[in-house]
Amino acid sequence: MYYVIKRNKDIPMSCFLGFQVPKYIAIKNSDNVIFEFTKDGKTQRKWVKKDEIVLLTEDKSFFLKTMKKFRNVQETQQKLVDEAQAQLNASMETFAETVNAELDEFEHIKDSTDVPCILKDL
């Protein structure tokens, strides 16, 4: 059995993917590795660019140790993103409240004579 860690370039919040395959095909002058596996009784092949493969090994314990390290880093970074998102949400809420308060305050004075607003004549 072979163990693979692959970069996920298309999904920013999931930067890598780990999986096992029984067989792979690689040629030195090719940019791809073909992973072959069986799904629902049918042989399937998945082409992966070599530069997207972080690790290809037969050593399951090294694979698991590396995956754990990457997951820990991802978890730490996810917590930072979640905290930043919470701060952004709070800032957006404060922004909306502040602007709406200013608009509400203006609503109270717009009928005064020193505010040139055409709506009061309509």
C-alpha positions in Angstrom: 0.0 0.0 0.0 1.2 3.5 -0.8 0.4 6.7 1.1 0.0 10.0 -0.5 -0.2 13.6 0.7 -1.3 15.9 -2.1 -1.7 19.7 -2.2 -5.2 21.0 -2.7 -4.5 24.3 -4.6 -8.1 24.9 -5.5 -9.5 24.8 -1.9 -7.8 27.5 0.3 -9.2 26.2 3.6 -8.2 22.6 2.8 -4.6 22.9 1.6 -3.8 19.2 1.5 -5.4 15.7 1.2 -4.1 12.4 2.4 -5.0 9.0 0.9 -3.8 5.5 0.3 -3.6 3.7 -2.9 -2.6 0.1 -3.8 -0.8 1.1 -7.0 0.8 4.0 -8.7 2.5 4.5 -12.1 5.2 7.1 -12.6 7.6 7.8 -15.4 10.6 10.0 -14.9 10.0 12.2 -17.9 6.3 12.8 -17.1 4.9 15.6 -15.0 2.2 13.3 -13.6 1.8 10.3 -11.4 -1.1 8.0 -12.0 -2.8 6.5 -8.9 -4.8 3.4 -9.6 -7.5 2.1 -7.2 -10.6 0.1 -7.3 -14.0 1.6 -6.6 -17.3 -0.3 -6.8 -15.4 -3.2 -8.5 -14.0 -1.0 -11.2 -10.4 0.1 -11.7 -10.1 3.8 -11.7 -7.1 6.1 -12.3 -6.4 9.5 -11.0 -3.7 11.7 -12.6 -1.9 14.0 -10.2 0.8 16.5 -11.1 4.1 15.6 -9.4 4.5 19.2 -8.1 1.2 18.7 -6.2 2.5 15.6 -4.4 4.0 16.5 -1.0 4.7 12.9 0.0 4.5 9.4 -1.7 5.6 6.7 0.6 5.2 3.1 1.7 5.9 4.0 5.4 2.4 4.2 7.0 3.7 5.5 10.4 5.7 8.3 8.7 2.6 9.2 6.6 0.4 9.3 9.7 2.9 11.3 11.7 3.2 13.8 8.8 -0.5 14.1 8.4 -0.9 14.7 12.1 1.6 17.5 11.9 -0.1 19.1 8.9 -3.5 18.8 10.6 -2.2 20.5 13.7 -0.9 23.4 11.7 -4.2 23.6 9.8 -6.2 23.5 13.0 -4.1 26.3 14.5 -4.5 28.4 11.4 -8.2 27.7 11.2 -8.6 29.0 14.8 -6.8 32.2 13.7 -9.1 32.5 10.7 -12.2 31.9 12.9 -11.1 34.6 15.4 -10.4 37.0 12.6 -13.8 36.3 11.0 -15.5 36.9 14.4 -13.6 40.2 14.7 -14.6 41.2 11.1 -18.2 40.3 11.9 -18.1 42.5 15.0 -16.5 45.3 13.1 -19.1 45.1 10.3 -21.8 45.1 12.9 -20.3 48.2 14.6 -19.9 49.8 11.2 -23.6 49.3 10.3 -24.8 50.5 13.7 -22.6 53.6 13.6 -23.6 54.6 10.1 -27.3 53.9 10.8 -27.1 55.9 14.0 -25.7 58.8 12.0 -28.4 58.5 9.4 -31.1 58.3 12.1 -29.7 61.5 13.7 -29.8 63.3 10.4 -33.4 62.2 9.9 -34.3 64.2 13.0 -32.7 67.4 11.7 -33.5 67.2 8.0 -36.8 69.1 8.4 -35.1 72.1 9.9 -34.8 75.2 7.8 -31.0 75.1 7.5 -31.0 71.7 5.7 -31.6 72.2 1.9 -33.7 69.1 1.3 -36.3 69.1 -1.5 -38.2 66.2 0.1 -39.7 68.5 2.8 -41.5 70.4 0.0 -43.0 67.4 -1.6 
